[in-house]
């Protein structure tokens, strides 16, 4: 496969960066993951806005533009001979002397990874979920960045070693519902859509925000808040969102309750609306 590295498209096995990159040494880097459908980047503007906000928060003196990313993606689609793909747009702090740095980073490494995907399906996916004992850590800054700091997620994944096909759900240290290992969570009771508030410390997922807009367009009441896991006991439907898997129905949360899964009426309505938008690309 080919990737983009600092202005050049290279074979992935030929890509090289300095071991002094503070993205490697200290985790100073951010990224966005998004899908390309039929050659078109989905919700690209939202992803770029979040990335640029995170770069500013990390004091990495760099910003990404829509035109730049579109050009890179089109070049990679051509080289990798695909029109449907997973993209990871990664910006790390770049080379600097050993030791923590208080000054701004001015020469970041910019890498765009691509993995071909099958054409998006028309069937709503379904899986199970598990409440993790590992608590969700608190954000390193005022709000959670999509950064290189992934040890908390990896610890949660290791906890699930006997459940490789389920999604793990984090609670905060105070016991409130937070988010999945790689997803945001929603549930439905009495035709109301509930999801944890971003002030619980979760990532404000791009697909999360998009699905909330779809729900409001369908006149579905959306409530964000601080919720204990007991809120799921009498939920009718539960689903997860992320940019690659889109919307995934949950059939049960282990030791909590079972739900409508892929048969959920409102989950299906939202998935159908999601499909309509991406199929117009």
Backbone as CSV, one residue per row, in Angstrom:
resi,resn,N_x,N_y,N_z,CA_x,CA_y,CA_z,C_x,C_y,C_z
1,UNK,0.826,-1.194,0.000,0.000,0.000,0.000,0.875,1.263,0.000
2,UNK,0.307,2.332,-0.508,0.993,3.623,-0.517,0.394,4.532,0.555
3,UNK,1.223,5.381,1.125,0.765,6.402,2.063,1.409,7.735,1.727
4,UNK,0.892,8.782,2.356,1.426,10.133,2.167,2.283,10.491,3.366
5,UNK,3.486,11.008,3.107,4.396,11.408,4.182,5.062,12.726,3.820
6,UNK,4.646,13.797,4.497,5.306,15.097,4.369,5.503,15.538,2.914
7,UNK,4.435,15.445,2.137,4.500,15.958,0.772,4.793,14.937,-0.297
8,UNK,5.069,13.692,0.089,5.433,12.658,-0.876,4.593,11.411,-0.662
9,UNK,4.218,10.755,-1.737,3.527,9.469,-1.641,4.560,8.367,-1.779
10,UNK,4.613,7.487,-0.780,5.631,6.438,-0.742,4.985,5.099,-0.391
11,UNK,5.700,4.026,-0.693,5.262,2.712,-0.242,5.363,2.664,1.278
12,UNK,4.391,2.007,1.909,4.360,2.038,3.379,5.633,1.494,3.992
13,UNK,6.262,0.492,3.353,7.489,-0.071,3.922,8.686,0.856,3.768
14,UNK,8.531,1.916,2.984,9.617,2.869,2.785,9.450,4.143,3.616
15,UNK,8.331,4.258,4.326,8.067,5.469,5.113,8.968,5.501,6.349
16,UNK,9.629,6.638,6.570,10.576,6.778,7.682,10.388,8.147,8.333
17,UNK,10.365,8.176,9.674,10.408,9.428,10.421,11.488,9.315,11.497
18,UNK,11.877,10.437,12.049,12.930,10.449,13.069,12.454,9.822,14.370
19,UNK,13.312,9.062,15.048,12.972,8.547,16.369,12.860,9.655,17.419
20,UNK,13.304,10.875,17.053,13.202,12.018,17.950,11.882,12.767,17.790
21,UNK,10.974,12.241,16.970,9.638,12.831,16.845,8.957,12.757,18.215
22,UNK,8.513,13.896,18.737,7.864,13.907,20.042,6.481,13.263,20.020
23,UNK,5.978,12.978,18.827,4.780,12.147,18.741,5.073,10.728,19.179
24,UNK,6.276,10.252,18.882,6.714,8.927,19.304,7.212,8.941,20.751
25,UNK,7.991,9.941,21.100,8.606,9.967,22.430,7.620,10.316,23.540
26,UNK,6.689,11.239,23.272,5.826,11.737,24.340,4.329,11.732,23.987
27,UNK,3.979,11.131,22.867,2.564,11.046,22.507,1.965,12.335,22.005
28,UNK,2.800,13.272,21.550,2.302,14.567,21.092,1.912,14.485,19.612
29,UNK,0.714,14.050,19.389,0.204,13.932,18.033,-1.296,13.720,18.070
30,UNK,-1.969,14.091,16.999,-3.417,13.914,16.906,-3.753,13.326,15.545
31,UNK,-4.948,12.759,15.435,-5.334,12.157,14.169,-6.841,12.183,14.004
32,UNK,-7.264,11.958,12.773,-8.669,11.797,12.432,-8.797,10.568,11.539
33,UNK,-9.850,9.807,11.757,-10.144,8.659,10.919,-11.494,8.879,10.260
34,UNK,-11.550,8.713,8.944,-12.812,8.911,8.244,-12.890,7.977,7.041
35,UNK,-14.089,7.868,6.484,-14.314,6.990,5.343,-14.376,7.758,4.043
36,UNK,-13.982,7.057,2.990,-14.170,7.546,1.633,-15.163,6.611,0.951
37,UNK,-16.261,7.183,0.462,-17.270,6.423,-0.271,-17.227,6.844,-1.732
38,UNK,-16.982,5.885,-2.606,-16.983,6.167,-4.044,-16.120,7.386,-4.394
39,UNK,-14.978,7.480,-3.735,-14.041,8.553,-4.019,-14.293,9.852,-3.289
40,UNK,-15.328,9.900,-2.425,-15.690,11.131,-1.725,-15.464,10.976,-0.216
41,UNK,-14.798,11.942,0.390,-14.563,11.937,1.839,-15.849,12.327,2.567
42,UNK,-16.236,11.528,3.557,-17.487,11.767,4.278,-17.239,12.629,5.508
43,UNK,-18.014,13.711,5.645,-17.937,14.638,6.782,-16.527,15.190,6.979
44,UNK,-15.837,15.404,5.857,-14.436,15.825,5.932,-14.275,17.156,6.659
45,UNK,-15.155,18.119,6.385,-15.026,19.419,7.043,-15.069,19.320,8.550
46,UNK,-15.947,18.467,9.073,-16.043,18.285,10.526,-14.767,17.668,11.089
47,UNK,-14.224,16.698,10.373,-12.985,16.060,10.842,-11.822,17.055,10.831
48,UNK,-11.722,17.860,9.782,-10.631,18.831,9.697,-10.755,19.893,10.790
49,UNK,-11.964,20.355,11.038,-12.153,21.355,12.094,-11.713,20.815,13.451
50,UNK,-12.066,19.557,13.744,-11.673,18.975,15.032,-10.168,18.781,15.103
51,UNK,-9.567,18.349,14.000,-8.111,18.163,13.978,-7.389,19.485,14.210
52,UNK,-7.813,20.532,13.521,-7.146,21.824,13.673,-7.301,22.376,15.081
53,UNK,-8.451,22.148,15.689,-8.657,22.574,17.075,-7.712,21.820,18.007
54,UNK,-7.522,20.528,17.757,-6.614,19.723,18.583,-5.162,20.147,18.388
55,UNK,-4.784,20.475,17.156,-3.417,20.946,16.904,-3.131,22.233,17.667
56,UNK,-4.108,23.110,17.676,-3.951,24.363,18.422,-3.804,24.081,19.913
57,UNK,-4.588,23.138,20.420,-4.533,22.780,21.837,-3.165,22.205,22.202
58,UNK,-2.543,21.459,21.279,-1.226,20.865,21.528,-0.083,21.804,21.170
59,UNK,-0.389,22.989,20.665,0.618,23.967,20.270,1.521,23.428,19.163
60,UNK,0.910,22.693,18.236,1.594,22.261,17.020,1.210,23.255,15.931
61,UNK,2.191,24.004,15.442,1.919,25.113,14.536,1.682,24.609,13.109
62,UNK,0.499,24.102,12.905,0.156,23.557,11.599,-1.364,23.523,11.502
63,UNK,-1.888,23.721,10.301,-3.317,23.569,10.087,-3.542,22.857,8.762
64,UNK,-4.637,22.142,8.677,-4.971,21.331,7.514,-6.125,22.002,6.784
65,UNK,-6.099,21.971,5.461,-7.196,22.539,4.678,-7.950,21.442,3.940
66,UNK,-9.192,21.733,3.577,-10.012,20.796,2.825,-9.335,20.444,1.498
67,UNK,-8.854,21.465,0.782,-8.268,21.248,-0.536,-7.045,20.342,-0.446
68,UNK,-6.205,20.572,0.562,-5.002,19.768,0.755,-5.359,18.300,0.970
69,UNK,-6.306,18.037,1.871,-6.663,16.651,2.187,-7.315,15.968,0.990
70,UNK,-8.191,16.673,0.301,-8.840,16.085,-0.876,-7.812,15.695,-1.935
71,UNK,-6.823,16.548,-2.158,-5.785,16.238,-3.143,-4.987,15.008,-2.739
72,UNK,-4.627,14.940,-1.462,-3.859,13.792,-0.967,-4.673,12.515,-1.101
73,UNK,-5.928,12.571,-0.692,-6.782,11.383,-0.745,-6.962,10.913,-2.186
74,UNK,-7.209,11.825,-3.103,-7.393,11.433,-4.499,-6.129,10.782,-5.063
75,UNK,-4.977,11.317,-4.709,-3.718,10.721,-5.170,-3.530,9.319,-4.602
76,UNK,-3.895,9.131,-3.334,-3.761,7.817,-2.708,-4.771,6.817,-3.275
77,UNK,-5.979,7.279,-3.548,-6.975,6.399,-4.161,-6.474,5.878,-5.507
78,UNK,-5.853,6.756,-6.269,-5.322,6.374,-7.570,-4.177,5.377,-7.424
79,UNK,-3.238,5.670,-6.532,-2.081,4.782,-6.355,-2.482,3.431,-5.781
80,UNK,-3.476,3.440,-4.874,-3.888,2.201,-4.219,-5.037,1.502,-4.940
81,UNK,-5.486,2.084,-6.048,-6.480,1.477,-6.931,-7.758,1.090,-6.198
82,UNK,-8.329,2.077,-5.518,-9.583,1.855,-4.800,-10.399,3.142,-4.798
83,UNK,-11.689,3.023,-4.522,-12.571,4.177,-4.397,-13.291,4.202,-3.059
84,UNK,-13.092,3.151,-2.255,-13.711,3.055,-0.930,-12.618,2.688,0.068
85,UNK,-12.448,3.524,1.080,-11.292,3.336,1.943,-11.498,3.933,3.325
86,UNK,-10.632,3.474,4.208,-10.488,4.059,5.547,-9.255,4.949,5.512
87,UNK,-9.406,6.177,5.973,-8.292,7.133,5.979,-7.941,7.493,7.414
88,UNK,-6.650,7.494,7.700,-6.170,8.067,8.966,-5.251,9.229,8.621
89,UNK,-5.668,10.406,9.002,-4.893,11.641,8.818,-4.196,11.936,10.132
90,UNK,-2.870,11.863,10.137,-2.093,11.919,11.379,-1.098,13.081,11.342
91,UNK,-1.098,13.897,12.392,-0.122,14.984,12.515,0.554,14.857,13.878
92,UNK,1.855,14.615,13.865,2.610,14.514,15.120,3.524,15.722,15.271
93,UNK,4.022,15.913,16.474,4.762,17.142,16.808,6.011,17.338,15.967
94,UNK,6.660,16.240,15.602,7.885,16.336,14.813,9.136,16.250,15.663
95,UNK,10.274,16.294,14.988,11.577,16.125,15.618,11.899,17.282,16.552
96,UNK,12.406,16.934,17.740,12.839,17.931,18.727,13.812,17.254,19.687
97,UNK,14.613,18.043,20.429,15.561,17.429,21.370,14.838,16.620,22.442
98,UNK,15.544,15.660,23.020,14.996,14.903,24.133,14.613,15.832,25.273
99,UNK,13.538,15.498,25.958,13.065,16.317,27.064,11.759,17.008,26.722
100,UNK,11.006,17.344,27.747,9.728,18.016,27.535,9.951,19.428,27.040
101,UNK,9.122,19.840,26.102,9.291,21.139,25.455,8.090,22.032,25.750
102,UNK,8.367,23.247,26.169,7.295,24.201,26.419,6.961,25.070,25.225
103,UNK,7.889,25.118,24.257,7.683,25.960,23.082,6.782,25.249,22.066
104,UNK,6.301,26.029,21.110,5.472,25.469,20.047,6.300,24.550,19.150
105,UNK,5.628,23.586,18.537,6.257,22.703,17.554,5.960,23.266,16.168
106,UNK,7.014,23.443,15.362,6.857,24.129,14.087,7.142,23.262,12.863
107,UNK,7.618,22.020,13.060,7.922,21.150,11.922,7.310,19.763,12.156
108,UNK,5.986,19.670,12.113,5.326,18.387,12.390,5.504,17.386,11.254
109,UNK,5.266,16.142,11.562,5.183,15.091,10.556,3.721,14.883,10.199
110,UNK,3.418,14.919,8.919,2.049,14.740,8.440,1.997,13.441,7.635
111,UNK,1.184,12.518,8.089,1.078,11.206,7.443,-0.392,10.915,7.174
112,UNK,-0.692,10.424,5.977,-2.045,9.988,5.654,-1.979,8.513,5.262
113,UNK,-2.624,7.678,6.069,-2.681,6.241,5.834,-3.985,5.899,5.111
114,UNK,-3.968,4.845,4.300,-5.177,4.411,3.613,-5.279,2.892,3.647
115,UNK,-6.475,2.397,3.966,-6.784,0.973,3.886,-8.040,0.798,3.043
116,UNK,-7.979,0.037,1.954,-9.180,-0.191,1.150,-10.277,-0.881,1.965
117,UNK,-11.515,-0.506,1.707,-12.669,-1.131,2.338,-13.620,-1.628,1.260
118,UNK,-14.437,-2.608,1.628,-15.507,-3.029,0.737,-16.527,-1.899,0.642
119,UNK,-17.303,-1.921,-0.413,-18.351,-0.920,-0.561,-19.293,-1.015,0.625
120,UNK,-19.727,0.112,1.144,-20.576,0.140,2.340,-21.848,-0.667,2.117
121,UNK,-22.213,-1.453,3.137,-23.383,-2.315,3.027,-24.680,-1.604,3.359
122,UNK,-25.775,-2.277,3.030,-27.108,-1.729,3.281,-27.772,-2.359,4.498
123,UNK,-27.069,-3.309,5.150,-27.623,-3.986,6.320,-27.043,-3.402,7.599
124,UNK,-27.902,-3.210,8.584,-27.465,-2.705,9.885,-26.685,-3.787,10.618
125,UNK,-25.451,-3.478,11.010,-24.617,-4.437,11.737,-25.079,-4.541,13.189
126,UNK,-24.740,-5.666,13.824,-25.157,-5.912,15.209,-24.034,-6.599,15.960
127,UNK,-23.865,-6.252,17.225,-22.904,-6.937,18.086,-23.344,-6.813,19.534
128,UNK,-22.568,-7.416,20.434,-22.821,-7.310,21.871,-21.839,-6.310,22.484
129,UNK,-22.091,-5.935,23.724,-21.212,-5.004,24.435,-21.005,-5.485,25.872
130,UNK,-19.948,-5.002,26.479,-19.577,-5.393,27.842,-19.166,-4.152,28.608
131,UNK,-19.684,-3.992,29.825,-19.221,-2.906,30.683,-17.829,-3.249,31.205
132,UNK,-16.893,-2.343,31.019,-15.519,-2.577,31.431,-15.307,-2.230,32.897
133,UNK,-14.395,-2.951,33.535,-13.969,-2.588,34.880,-12.938,-1.460,34.821
134,UNK,-12.187,-1.424,33.731,-11.232,-0.335,33.523,-12.002,0.974,33.371
135,UNK,-11.766,1.970,34.217,-12.508,3.232,34.074,-11.954,4.081,32.938
136,UNK,-12.803,4.926,32.382,-12.341,5.877,31.371,-11.475,6.916,32.055
137,UNK,-10.298,7.148,31.506,-9.435,8.168,32.092,-9.982,9.564,31.791
138,UNK,-9.507,10.540,32.526,-9.950,11.914,32.283,-9.095,12.523,31.167
139,UNK,-9.634,13.460,30.398,-8.859,14.082,29.312,-7.609,14.773,29.831
140,UNK,-6.566,14.783,29.000,-5.309,15.431,29.392,-5.415,16.950,29.359
141,UNK,-6.374,17.462,28.567,-6.573,18.902,28.463,-8.026,19.218,28.834
142,UNK,-8.473,20.411,28.509,-9.830,20.825,28.895,-10.905,19.964,28.256
143,UNK,-10.602,19.364,27.115,-11.543,18.467,26.450,-10.741,17.338,25.815
144,UNK,-11.405,16.211,25.526,-10.682,15.056,25.016,-10.264,15.266,23.569
145,UNK,-8.984,15.045,23.315,-8.439,15.113,21.968,-8.365,13.704,21.391
146,UNK,-8.435,13.608,20.086,-8.196,12.319,19.431,-6.688,12.235,19.216
147,UNK,-6.003,11.876,20.283,-4.547,11.977,20.318,-3.903,10.598,20.321
148,UNK,-2.560,10.599,20.376,-1.802,9.355,20.429,-1.886,8.666,21.784
149,UNK,-2.504,9.297,22.755,-2.591,8.721,24.105,-3.685,7.656,24.145
150,UNK,-3.337,6.406,23.864,-4.339,5.354,23.715,-4.193,4.215,24.718
151,UNK,-3.361,4.393,25.741,-3.135,3.298,26.686,-4.414,2.902,27.413
152,UNK,-5.264,3.868,27.740,-6.521,3.557,28.421,-7.393,2.641,27.556
153,UNK,-7.464,2.937,26.258,-8.240,2.105,25.336,-7.628,0.712,25.210
154,UNK,-6.298,0.650,25.177,-5.615,-0.638,25.056,-5.839,-1.472,26.311
155,UNK,-5.818,-0.825,27.481,-6.093,-1.546,28.727,-7.504,-2.136,28.701
156,UNK,-8.461,-1.354,28.191,-9.822,-1.861,28.062,-9.901,-3.025,27.093
157,UNK,-9.179,-2.939,25.989,-9.156,-4.019,25.002,-8.558,-5.283,25.592
158,UNK,-7.490,-5.153,26.358,-6.871,-6.319,26.994,-7.835,-6.968,27.991
159,UNK,-8.614,-6.149,28.671,-9.608,-6.697,29.605,-10.612,-7.582,28.878
160,UNK,-10.846,-7.315,27.595,-11.835,-8.045,26.811,-11.232,-9.203,26.018
161,UNK,-10.111,-9.738,26.455,-9.396,-10.742,25.658,-10.243,-11.964,25.311
162,UNK,-11.244,-12.286,26.120,-12.113,-13.433,25.837,-13.368,-13.042,25.066
163,UNK,-13.480,-11.776,24.683,-14.660,-11.271,23.962,-14.194,-10.431,22.774
164,UNK,-13.508,-11.056,21.803,-12.892,-10.274,20.727,-13.879,-9.593,19.786
165,UNK,-15.114,-10.075,19.728,-16.069,-9.522,18.772,-17.115,-8.607,19.405
166,UNK,-16.926,-8.284,20.670,-17.840,-7.367,21.358,-17.163,-6.000,21.505
167,UNK,-17.951,-4.994,21.854,-17.398,-3.666,22.127,-17.385,-3.431,23.629
168,UNK,-16.292,-2.910,24.136,-16.207,-2.573,25.550,-16.747,-1.185,25.811
169,UNK,-17.470,-1.026,26.920,-18.051,0.260,27.289,-17.403,0.771,28.569
170,UNK,-16.852,1.963,28.498,-16.228,2.584,29.657,-17.266,3.290,30.526
171,UNK,-17.036,3.251,31.833,-17.682,4.150,32.783,-16.621,5.136,33.265
172,UNK,-17.039,6.312,33.694,-16.104,7.233,34.333,-15.753,6.692,35.719
173,UNK,-14.769,7.273,36.362,-14.413,6.844,37.722,-15.561,7.063,38.701
174,UNK,-16.452,8.001,38.354,-17.616,8.258,39.205,-18.767,7.311,38.909
175,UNK,-18.590,6.430,37.906,-19.604,5.432,37.604,-20.636,5.838,36.583
176,UNK,-20.372,6.899,35.812,-21.306,7.326,34.771,-20.950,6.686,33.432
177,UNK,-21.949,6.450,32.616,-21.726,5.956,31.268,-20.834,6.933,30.520
178,UNK,-19.862,6.393,29.767,-18.943,7.259,29.027,-19.023,6.940,27.527
179,UNK,-18.200,6.007,27.063,-18.135,5.702,25.636,-17.536,4.326,25.436
180,UNK,-17.547,3.860,24.189,-16.937,2.584,23.870,-15.441,2.718,23.637
181,UNK,-14.794,1.574,23.426,-13.362,1.584,23.140,-13.053,2.439,21.914
182,UNK,-13.899,2.318,20.895,-13.695,3.091,19.661,-15.025,3.645,19.163
183,UNK,-15.911,3.990,20.076,-17.260,4.383,19.655,-17.920,5.280,20.694
184,UNK,-19.025,5.893,20.280,-19.934,6.580,21.197,-21.190,5.731,21.350
185,UNK,-21.858,5.860,22.488,-23.024,5.033,22.776,-24.302,5.861,22.856
186,UNK,-25.402,5.263,22.377,-26.737,5.844,22.438,-27.713,4.760,22.894
187,UNK,-28.804,5.184,23.530,-29.889,4.248,23.820,-31.229,4.965,23.736
188,UNK,-32.279,4.175,23.566,-33.617,4.716,23.319,-34.587,4.164,24.337
189,UNK,-35.330,5.081,24.965,-36.416,4.715,25.877,-37.599,5.619,25.586
190,UNK,-38.749,5.012,25.366,-39.980,5.786,25.126,-39.780,6.822,24.017
191,UNK,-39.106,6.405,22.945,-38.872,7.215,21.749,-37.977,8.433,21.995
192,UNK,-37.261,8.443,23.101,-36.280,9.494,23.401,-34.887,8.902,23.250
193,UNK,-33.987,9.644,22.609,-32.622,9.190,22.374,-31.690,9.794,23.428
194,UNK,-30.987,8.931,24.144,-30.082,9.365,25.219,-28.634,9.068,24.837
195,UNK,-27.719,9.936,25.292,-26.291,9.710,25.089,-25.516,10.482,26.157
196,UNK,-24.360,9.988,26.591,-23.567,10.723,27.587,-23.150,12.100,27.096
197,UNK,-23.126,13.039,28.016,-22.707,14.405,27.734,-21.190,14.441,27.519
198,UNK,-20.719,15.350,26.658,-19.271,15.462,26.437,-18.543,15.862,27.714
199,UNK,-19.232,16.458,28.666,-18.597,16.842,29.927,-18.290,15.655,30.829
200,UNK,-18.703,14.453,30.432,-18.231,13.255,31.130,-16.778,12.968,30.771
201,UNK,-16.257,13.661,29.755,-14.874,13.455,29.328,-14.730,12.616,28.081
202,UNK,-15.834,12.340,27.386,-15.773,11.524,26.178,-15.291,12.344,24.986
203,UNK,-14.891,11.625,23.933,-14.593,12.270,22.666,-15.913,12.658,22.007
204,UNK,-15.966,13.880,21.521,-17.171,14.339,20.821,-17.102,13.825,19.387
205,UNK,-17.501,12.569,19.198,-17.349,11.901,17.916,-18.041,12.632,16.779
206,UNK,-17.412,12.625,15.604,-18.006,13.266,14.435,-19.286,12.544,14.034
207,UNK,-19.261,11.218,14.047,-20.479,10.461,13.726,-21.516,10.639,14.819
208,UNK,-21.074,10.747,16.053,-21.997,11.051,17.160,-22.777,12.331,16.868
209,UNK,-22.052,13.388,16.516,-22.699,14.664,16.234,-23.639,14.573,15.035
210,UNK,-23.213,13.833,14.010,-24.014,13.706,12.797,-25.309,12.944,13.074
211,UNK,-25.214,11.868,13.846,-26.412,11.081,14.167,-27.387,11.889,15.023
212,UNK,-26.870,12.708,15.917,-27.750,13.566,16.704,-28.506,14.548,15.814
213,UNK,-27.832,15.069,14.777,-28.509,15.955,13.823,-29.588,15.196,13.049
214,UNK,-29.269,13.973,12.632,-30.267,13.152,11.930,-31.481,12.921,12.810
215,UNK,-31.229,12.632,14.092,-32.332,12.380,15.020,-33.224,13.608,15.162
216,UNK,-32.612,14.768,15.306,-33.396,15.995,15.457,-34.196,16.300,14.194
217,UNK,-33.626,15.972,13.013,-34.361,16.155,11.761,-35.585,15.244,11.687
218,UNK,-35.495,14.087,12.364,-36.615,13.153,12.415,-37.561,13.454,13.576
219,UNK,-37.345,14.589,14.247,-38.170,15.017,15.383,-38.047,14.072,16.589
220,UNK,-36.889,13.434,16.688,-36.613,12.582,17.849,-35.955,13.444,18.922
221,UNK,-36.469,13.403,20.119,-35.894,14.161,21.231,-34.554,13.545,21.612
222,UNK,-33.522,14.377,21.728,-32.183,13.921,22.095,-31.818,14.517,23.446
223,UNK,-31.399,13.659,24.383,-31.039,14.104,25.731,-29.600,13.681,26.024
224,UNK,-28.741,14.660,26.301,-27.373,14.397,26.734,-27.291,14.603,28.244
225,UNK,-26.539,13.751,28.935,-26.456,13.919,30.373,-25.478,12.974,31.032
226,UNK,-25.547,12.928,32.356,-24.734,12.027,33.173,-25.642,10.882,33.601
227,UNK,-25.354,9.674,33.115,-26.242,8.538,33.329,-25.483,7.368,33.939
228,UNK,-26.090,6.715,34.912,-25.550,5.486,35.474,-25.924,4.313,34.553
229,UNK,-25.187,3.209,34.600,-25.498,2.072,33.728,-26.890,1.496,33.954
230,UNK,-27.466,1.756,35.139,-28.821,1.283,35.402,-29.843,1.859,34.414
231,UNK,-29.477,2.976,33.765,-30.364,3.575,32.769,-30.622,2.622,31.606
232,UNK,-29.717,1.647,31.413,-29.874,0.707,30.305,-30.841,-0.430,30.623
233,UNK,-31.189,-0.609,31.906,-32.022,-1.750,32.282,-33.321,-1.818,31.493
234,UNK,-33.953,-0.671,31.298,-35.239,-0.671,30.604,-35.181,0.037,29.252
235,UNK,-33.965,0.132,28.688,-33.834,0.705,27.346,-34.379,-0.282,26.321
236,UNK,-34.997,0.237,25.276,-35.533,-0.630,24.224,-34.501,-0.917,23.140
237,UNK,-33.686,0.094,22.846,-32.675,-0.038,21.797,-31.373,0.590,22.271
238,UNK,-30.273,0.016,21.831,-28.939,0.565,22.110,-28.131,0.466,20.827
239,UNK,-27.359,1.489,20.524,-26.468,1.397,19.367,-25.210,2.214,19.600
240,UNK,-24.196,1.919,18.793,-22.908,2.603,18.855,-22.652,3.319,17.539
241,UNK,-21.809,4.334,17.578,-21.426,5.039,16.356,-19.921,5.240,16.301
242,UNK,-19.364,5.117,15.103,-18.037,5.651,14.812,-17.917,5.844,13.308
243,UNK,-16.871,6.495,12.866,-16.781,6.931,11.476,-16.574,5.800,10.487
244,UNK,-16.029,4.675,10.930,-15.788,3.565,10.018,-16.945,2.570,10.043
245,UNK,-17.415,2.215,11.231,-18.512,1.244,11.339,-19.896,1.889,11.194
246,UNK,-19.929,3.206,11.188,-21.175,3.973,11.034,-22.064,3.778,12.265
247,UNK,-23.180,3.045,12.117,-24.095,2.771,13.226,-24.140,1.255,13.438
248,UNK,-23.925,0.816,14.658,-23.933,-0.610,14.988,-24.942,-0.854,16.103
249,UNK,-25.928,-1.695,15.831,-26.939,-2.031,16.830,-26.356,-2.970,17.882
250,UNK,-26.787,-2.807,19.133,-26.345,-3.666,20.230,-27.505,-4.572,20.643
251,UNK,-27.254,-5.879,20.621,-28.301,-6.845,20.988,-28.383,-7.038,22.490
252,UNK,-27.251,-6.902,23.173,-27.260,-6.974,24.636,-25.978,-6.402,25.202
253,UNK,-26.086,-5.893,26.423,-24.919,-5.546,27.209,-24.811,-6.622,28.276
254,UNK,-23.728,-7.350,28.261,-23.554,-8.527,29.108,-23.810,-8.202,30.578
255,UNK,-24.626,-9.036,31.217,-24.991,-8.913,32.638,-25.813,-7.665,32.949
256,UNK,-26.321,-6.998,31.892,-27.159,-5.821,32.097,-28.554,-6.059,31.543
257,UNK,-28.682,-6.173,30.230,-30.001,-6.347,29.606,-29.826,-6.681,28.134
258,UNK,-30.917,-7.148,27.516,-30.971,-7.396,26.078,-31.855,-6.337,25.419
259,UNK,-31.605,-6.110,24.128,-32.288,-5.036,23.418,-32.741,-5.521,22.037
260,UNK,-33.373,-4.633,21.302,-33.925,-5.012,20.001,-32.849,-5.304,18.963
261,UNK,-31.636,-4.804,19.176,-30.550,-5.047,18.228,-30.867,-4.491,16.857
262,UNK,-30.583,-5.277,15.817,-30.786,-4.840,14.437,-32.255,-4.680,14.074
263,UNK,-33.159,-5.117,14.947,-34.596,-4.959,14.703,-35.143,-3.658,15.295
264,UNK,-34.303,-2.895,15.946,-34.747,-1.658,16.583,-35.313,-0.667,15.573
265,UNK,-36.492,-0.181,15.825,-37.186,0.679,14.869,-36.464,2.011,14.682
266,UNK,-36.141,2.686,15.778,-35.501,4.003,15.668,-34.062,3.863,15.188
267,UNK,-33.357,2.829,15.649,-31.994,2.591,15.167,-31.995,2.418,13.653
268,UNK,-32.961,1.667,13.142,-33.057,1.467,11.699,-33.398,2.760,10.961
269,UNK,-34.263,3.566,11.529,-34.600,4.850,10.895,-33.353,5.722,10.758
270,UNK,-32.557,5.776,11.822,-31.342,6.579,11.781,-30.338,6.010,10.779
271,UNK,-30.223,4.687,10.740,-29.310,4.054,9.795,-29.742,4.329,8.353
272,UNK,-31.028,4.286,8.105,-31.542,4.561,6.765,-31.254,6.003,6.351
273,UNK,-31.406,6.934,7.298,-31.101,8.327,6.994,-29.606,8.509,6.733
274,UNK,-28.793,7.814,7.501,-27.345,7.841,7.312,-26.993,7.350,5.910
275,UNK,-27.609,6.232,5.515,-27.392,5.676,4.178,-27.749,6.672,3.078
276,UNK,-28.875,7.340,3.247,-29.328,8.277,2.232,-28.292,9.364,1.978
277,UNK,-27.683,9.842,3.056,-26.699,10.918,2.915,-25.446,10.393,2.221
278,UNK,-24.910,9.280,2.692,-23.660,8.782,2.093,-23.850,8.283,0.672
279,UNK,-25.040,7.816,0.330,-25.287,7.340,-1.034,-25.437,8.472,-2.031
280,UNK,-25.618,9.699,-1.522,-25.679,10.859,-2.420,-24.301,11.343,-2.834
281,UNK,-23.278,10.797,-2.201,-21.912,11.226,-2.515,-21.490,10.738,-3.904
